[in-house]
Each structure stands twice: as structure tokens, then as C-alpha cells.
Amino acid sequence: MQLCEGKAAPLRRIKPGDGIVYYSPSEAVGIKDRFMQFTTIGTVHDGEPYRFDMGGGFVPHRRDVDWLETHETPIRPLLERLEFTSKNANWGYQLRFGVMEIGETDFKLIAEAMGVH
């Protein structure tokens, strides 16, 4: 996984065995298409962040993840059930920072909605 434009610090805060969920507000960077879906989910491997050369001088930090086979899931049907979005009219604002911790209940709800059993 790669987060926050390839910065290492956010990756160091995530521990091996932690669950990770990707939320995608749009289908591609720079497009405002209101895609608004959870797109992948997995578990972080052991090991530290490492550099990965993507070419053109861009060498971001990454962590390895065991990604699960899932399907993309819109957030809207889950808004009232997720702890971090219910009773929060500005729920999308907190997702703009790249990395945020969610509770186990929310993680399980998202995983179930994505087809993880």
C-alpha cells in the first residue's frame, strides 16, 4: 500500500496485523465524479515501509498488504450504520487526511458489505 503521496510516517503508524480499508472519493486522482466507495480491504504484513521506484524520479514509501478478494462498495448505504459517519454531517472531511483509525465494529461492517466472510 501507498498512502499520503508516498510519505513514510503514516505507514510507520500502521502495525503488522492491522486491517486496512481503502476509501476512494473518485475513480481517479483529480476527477470529482463522486465515486465514494470502499475499494479494497486487507491485512498489513510484517516489515517496515520500503522505497519503491515508480519511475520519473518518484520513489514513494510502501507497505505490503494481504489484500482480500472483494467488491467495491458505496459508502452511502452505510452512513447511518458506521460509527465514524453516523450523526456526523461532515463525515467526508475526516477522510481527506489520508489515514484515520476506525473501530473494529466499523471495520467488520465494511468488510461484510464488501463481501468478506
QUIKAJO-V689173 format. One record per residue. N is the residue number from 1. PHI is phi in degrees with one decimal (999 if undefined). PSI is psi as a letter, one per 40 degrees, with the letter a starting at -180 (* if undefined). Layout:
N/PHI/PSI + N/PHI/PSI
This chain:
1/999/i + 2/-135.8/h + 3/-130.7/i + 4/48.1/f + 5/58.7/f + 6/85.5/e + 7/-70.8/i + 8/-81.4/d + 9/-55.3/d + 10/-62.4/d + 11/-68.5/d + 12/-70.8/d + 13/-74.6/e + 14/-90.5/h + 15/-102.6/i + 16/-54.8/h + 17/92.9/e + 18/-66.6/i + 19/-81.0/i + 20/-133.4/h + 21/-125.5/h + 22/-97.5/h + 23/-110.3/h + 24/-118.2/h + 25/-69.6/d + 26/-139.5/i + 27/-75.7/d + 28/-146.7/i + 29/-59.3/h + 30/86.2/e + 31/-106.0/h + 32/-108.4/g + 33/-104.7/e + 34/56.7/f + 35/-60.6/d + 36/50.3/g + 37/-135.4/i + 38/-78.1/h + 39/-113.4/d + 40/-162.0/i + 41/-149.2/i + 42/-169.7/a + 43/-124.6/h + 44/-72.9/h + 45/-72.4/i + 46/-65.7/i + 47/112.1/i + 48/-97.5/i + 49/-59.1/i + 50/-134.3/i + 51/-84.2/i + 52/-135.6/h + 53/-80.7/h + 54/-94.0/e + 55/91.9/i + 56/64.5/f + 57/85.3/e + 58/-93.4/h + 59/-128.6/g + 60/-76.8/i + 61/-89.0/i + 62/-140.6/i + 63/-130.3/i + 64/-85.0/i + 65/-136.8/i + 66/-85.8/h + 67/-80.9/i + 68/-94.8/i + 69/-77.5/h + 70/-143.9/a + 71/-127.7/i + 72/-61.4/i + 73/-135.5/h + 74/-65.9/i + 75/-78.1/d + 76/-51.0/d + 77/-65.7/e + 78/-100.4/e + 79/-53.7/d + 80/-76.9/e + 81/-98.4/d + 82/-78.9/h + 83/-61.3/d + 84/-80.0/e + 85/-116.5/d + 86/-65.5/i + 87/61.2/f + 88/-136.1/g + 89/-61.6/d + 90/-103.1/f + 91/-56.5/d + 92/-68.7/d + 93/-59.3/d + 94/-66.3/d + 95/-80.5/e + 96/-76.0/e + 97/-86.9/e + 98/94.9/d + 99/-139.7/h + 100/-147.7/i + 101/-87.4/h + 102/-120.2/i + 103/-77.6/i + 104/-61.7/d + 105/-62.0/d + 106/-64.9/d + 107/-59.2/d + 108/-65.3/d + 109/-63.1/d + 110/-63.9/d + 111/-58.3/d + 112/-63.0/d + 113/-63.2/d + 114/-84.5/e + 115/94.6/e + 116/-83.8/h + 117/-116.8/*
